[in-house]
Amino acid sequence: MYLARLRGLSTAAAKRHAAELLRACGLHSRRARPTAEGTASWWEPLIALARMAAATYGIVVIAEKIYRRSLMQTQGRLTIRQALRVQD
């Protein structure tokens, strides 16, 4: 409401504006929203798990390279690009 007052809106207009924003976002109801129907195929969770494992592995490999190569660097600051480019 404070920002609405700065824009010159009255309190009632600010409340109407906030209600319109909540309705547009689908957050206007205090009742529980319906949940997903559970229509995923049996293989979709397996694909999601495999993608998550691959992403985790890739992140760990890249983080390990940056960490190891930055420890070996003794000539000042090292950017991420330089750390990835440095050969062991």
N, C-alpha and C positions, 0 to 999 in steps of 0.2 A: 504494500500500500504506500510505502514511503516513496518509491520511485514514481508511482502514479501521481502522487501529490507534487513531485518535482515537475512532472509533465503538465501539471495544471488540471488534472482530473479530480473530480470530487470522489469521496469515499464510495458512494453508491456506484458511480461509473467505473471505478477501479474494481469493485467486486463483480460487476457485470462482465468487465473485460477478462478478469481472472476466470470466471465461470465459463466464458466462451472458449478460452484457451484450454481449459481442462476438458471441455466437451470435444474440442477438436482433436485432442490427444487420446481420447477414450478413457480418461481418468475421472470422469464426473460422477460415477456411481460409487457408493461405498459398499455395495453388495459385491460378493465374490464374482469375478469374471469366470466364464466357462474355461475349462482347461482343454488341452489337446485331446483328440479322440483316440490316440494311440494307434495311428494308422501306419506306423513305420514297418517296413518289411524286415524279416529276420536278419538280412545281410547288412542293412544300413548301420546298425550299431557296430558291427565288426569293421566296416569301412571307416567309420568315425574313429574307432579305437586305433586302427592301423595308421590313419593320418595323424592322429595325436602322437603316437609313438614315433613316427618318422620326423615330425616337427620337433619333438623333444630331443631326439637324437641329433638333429641338425643344429639346434640351438646350443646344445652342450658341446658339440665339436667346434663350432665357431667361437664360443666363449672360451674354450680351452686354448685354442690357437692364439686368441688375443691376449689372454692372461700369460701364457707361457712366453710368447714373443715380447710382451712388454716387460717381463721380468728380466729378460736377457738384454734389453736395450738400456744402455747407460749414458747415452749422449743427449740428455734433456728430454723434453716432452715428445710423446709419440701419439699420433692420431690413430683412430681405428683403422682408417684406410692404410696407413703405413704399417700397422701391426699385421694386417691381413696380407700385405704385399711382401713383408720380410720373409726371407727363406731361413729355415732352421740350420 
